[in-house]
C-alpha cells in the first residue's frame, strides 16, 4: 500500500504493476472464507494439497467493485501465518473509514491520475510543461507516489490545468491588492466561513494566532508568510483543506445516543437480500448478504422454502419465480462471517418462512444455533421481559447479537395458511398463481382504504412456525396489523407489522399522526410493491417522516432512493442505526408531518450558490447542476437548475448565476440537500446527498459520488452554502426594533423575512408595532413573541440570560 493509503498495488511475473483503489474495496477475507486456487500447477507451487501445509492460515482475498453486485476477487498467498489477518483488518479499516471518504478536496487531488483526461490531452501536456514536469505515460504509475509530484510542482500542474477565475473574484472582494492582509482574511473567515447560528460564548471566533497558523499552513510564498499575508493561491489551498469540509466531521463518528429502545431508531434494512438483479428471473447469491452487512445494513430478509430430496436442505429463493436457489446454510454462514465486520450493533433477520416440514424447520433452527453460536439471542434479557407496556432493549444493550423475526407459532405441526388481503366490502377470492411471494406480514385491509392490485398482493403461502423456529423469536415478533387503536390497547413494543409501500402511503395520507404514535411504541417494516419486478425502489423519505424504522430497499439497484438511504446511513459511525428526531420519539406531544410549523423546532433557510466545477467528465461536454431539498411535505419542493455551461468544458466550467434559496425548511434534522451533475444529453456524472444538519456554512469544494455512493477521485463542485435560522418577518421586525442596541450579535442573526406570513402573524405584527410605539414592556413583548415563534425564543434564551438587563423578564 502507498504511504497515504490510496492504493493497494502488486507486481506480477511480467514486472507490471497493478493498482487497486482502496475506495473500491468492499471486503477482505482470510482462512476458509478466502478463495483458493483451483489450477493444479498453482496449488502445487503453494503446497496446498499437502496435509500439513496449513494453507488456510496463509490465504487472503480482497473483494472490490463499483457496487454490491459487480465484484472482483483478488487472491493472495502469504509466506507466513497471521500475516494475512493483519492485512485484512488494516485494509478493511481504511476502506470503511468515513472520514477518508469525506476527506477534503486536497486529499482527492493527490489521487489524480493522468490517464483520466484523454479528451484534453493537449491541455494536460501543456500543464505538465508549465509545471516543469515530465510528459508522457511514464509519469504514471511509476512516479505516482514520489515526493516530487505531491509538492509545489503538483500544485502548479493543477493550477495550469484547471484555472480558477472564481477564486480571484472572491479574493478581490476582500482585497484590491495582490495579497490579503491578516485583518481582511479574518473578516473573510468571520463573514463567510462561520455559521451565523453559533453562540459566541460556546463557539468563540478564531484567535489571531489561529489565523496566523492558517496563513502559515496554506500560503506558498515565503515573503508573504513573513508579513502575515495570503495570496489568491494560498486562499485556494485553504478552500481545499480540511478546515473547509462541507460535512461536520464529528457527525461522521458515532454521535447518537445508542441507549434508547430500538423503536426509537431508523434501521438500515434490505428487501429480498439474496437477489442480484430482478425479482422474477434474477440470480440469488449468499454474497449479497455479505455486501449488505458490510455496507452497514442491520436488517436482512430470508425467503425460506422446503428443500428437495434426497438432501432436503432448506433453500432461499423468490417463490414461484425463475430466480435461482441457494442453500439456507450457505446464507447463514455468510451472515456469520460478515455480521459485525463494520458495525457491532444488532442484526435482525427477517424470515419469510414457507418451509412446511418439521424436520427442515428444525434444521434451520439448528443451523442458526450452531453457526451463530452465542451471537444468537434465544432468550429475552432479564431486564426486558416480553410484557405489554415494557419497552425492548437498546442497540447498545444488544451489541453483537442476532435477532430472529419469524412467526411465533403454537408449537403444533405447521399448517399452511393463505395470505390474501381484500377489502371488507368485496368478496374474498383465493388464487394460487406463479407470481412472486409476498412479505409474511401483509396487513389486514382497512375498509376505508382501496384494495391493492393483485400484483401488489403477490400469491404465495407461509407456514406457521414449529417449536424449533418459534423458540428463537423474542423481541421481533411479526403480527398482522389490525388497527392503530388495537395496537395501542395491546401496547406490545416487541410486536412488528409489515406494510407494502402502497398501503403505507395510504396510511400516511389518511392517518399520519396515528402512524407516528404507533412508531414511537413499536416497529414497522415497509417493503416494495410486487409490481417492481425490475427491483426499483420507492422513496424512503415519506416513511422516515412518520418514524417507520425498517424501510427495506432493493440493494442491488443504485437508484435515487438507494442513494438517499446510503448517504444518510453513512453518518453515526456507519452503525446502521440513526436516532430518530425528538418529535418522532417523545410521548407527551404528537407530530403531524404535514404541518407548516413545529413548536419545538427552529426552521432553517438554506442558500446555495454554484460557482464552478472541476474535472466533471473525461469528455469535452457542456454540464449543468441540479439542486433540491428532500424533507417533510411542507418543505420547499422546487428543483433548481443551473444553465448549461457556456462552452463544452468539463475541466473547469463556471456558472455565474444567482443563489438558490430554500426559504423555510421545517425540520432541518430530517432534511437533506441533493446536488446532481449531468451532461447536456442527460448523462449522470456525479452527485452528493448531505443531511442538512451536517452541513457547514461557507465556501466548499464538494467532492462528488458515483451512483453507488462511492467517492469519485476528481469530480467536484465549488459552492457557497449558508444555513441560518428562518425568521418570520413579524417576529424579526419586533425583536430587532427593541434589542438592536443591546444585542448586536443577535441583530446579525435575526434578519426579517416578509414572505409566507399567516393572517394571524400579520395581525400580531401590526399589534406589536402599535404597542412598541407606546413603550411596550419587555415582558409583554416576550409574551407576544412566544405566540409568534416560541422555538426561536427558546433557542436564544441562553443569550438573553447573559444580558443582565433582560434577566428579570425571563422568570415569568
QUIUR-V805453 format. One record per backbone hydrogen bond with DSSP energy under -1.0 kcal/mol. CO is the residue of the C=O (numbers start at 1). NH is the residue of the N-H. Records with the same first field share a line. If there is no record, write none. Layout:
# QUIUR-V805453
CO->NH / NH
This chain:
# QUIUR-V805453
2->5
6->22
7->2
8->20
10->18
12->15
16->12
18->10
20->8
21->24
22->25
24->65
27->63
29->61
30->33
31->34
39->43
40->44
41->45
42->46
43->48
44->47
47->50
50->53
55->58
58->78
60->76
61->29
62->74
63->26 / 27
64->72
69->71
72->64
74->62
76->60
82->86
83->87
84->88
85->89
86->90
87->91
88->92
89->93
90->94
91->95
92->96
94->97
97->101
98->102
100->103
104->108
105->109
106->110
108->111
109->112
113->116
114->117
120->124
121->125
122->126
123->127
124->128
125->129
126->130
127->131
128->133
129->132
136->139
137->140
141->144
143->146
146->149
147->150
151->154 / 155
152->156
153->157
154->158
155->159
156->160
157->161
158->162
164->167 / 168
165->169
166->170
167->171
168->172
171->174 / 175
180->230
181->185
182->186
183->187
184->188
185->189
186->190
187->191
188->192
195->198
199->203
207->211
208->212
209->213
210->214
211->215
212->216
213->217
214->218
215->219
221->225
222->226
224->229
225->228
230->180
231->235
232->236
233->237
234->238
235->239
238->241
240->106
241->244
242->245
246->696
248->251
249->252
251->572
252->573
258->396
261->264
262->265
264->580
266->578
268->298 / 299
269->553
272->275
274->285
280->322
282->324
283->276
285->288
286->289 / 290
287->291
288->292
289->293
290->294
291->295
292->297
293->296
298->348
299->270
300->350
302->352
303->317
304->354
305->315
308->312
314->328
315->305
316->326
326->316
327->331
328->332
329->333
330->334
331->335
332->336
333->337
334->338
335->339
338->341
344->400
347->403
348->300
349->405
350->302
352->304
353->463
354->356
357->361
358->362
359->363
360->364
361->365
362->366
363->367
364->368
365->369
366->370
367->371
368->372
369->373
372->375
373->376
375->402
381->384
385->387
387->390
393->262
398->401
401->347
402->377
403->349
405->351
417->462
423->426
433->435
446->449
453->456 / 457
456->458
462->417
466->470
467->471
469->472
470->473
477->496
481->444
483->487
484->488
485->489
486->490
487->491
491->389
492->495
494->477
496->479
497->525
499->527
500->504
501->505
502->506
503->507
504->508
505->509
506->510
507->511
511->515
512->516
513->517
514->518
515->519
518->522
523->497
524->550
525->499
526->552
527->501
529->532
531->533
532->535
533->279
540->544
541->545
543->548
544->547
549->267
550->526 / 552
553->271
554->557
557->559
559->563
560->564
561->565
562->566
563->567
564->568
565->569
568->571
572->575
576->268
578->266
581->584
582->585 / 586
592->595
598->601
603->726
604->665
605->724
606->662
607->722
608->660
609->720
611->655
612->718
614->716
619->621
622->680
623->645
624->678
625->642
626->676
627->640
628->674
630->672
632->635
640->627
647->649
650->616
651->615
653->613
660->608
662->606
665->604
667->670
668->671
671->692
672->630
673->690
674->628
675->688
676->626
677->685 / 686
678->624
679->682
683->679
686->677
687->705
688->675
690->673
691->694
692->695
694->248
698->721
700->719
702->717
704->712
705->687
706->709
710->706
715->704
716->614
717->702
718->611 / 612
719->700
720->609
721->698
722->607
724->605
728->732
729->733
730->734
731->735
732->736
733->737
734->738
735->739
736->740
739->743
743->747
744->748
746->750
749->751
758->762
759->763
760->764
761->765
762->766
763->767
764->768
765->769
766->770
767->771
768->772
769->773
772->775
777->781
778->782
779->783
780->784
781->785
782->786
783->787
784->788
785->789
789->793
790->794
791->795
792->796
796->800
797->801
798->802
800->803
803->806
806->809
807->810
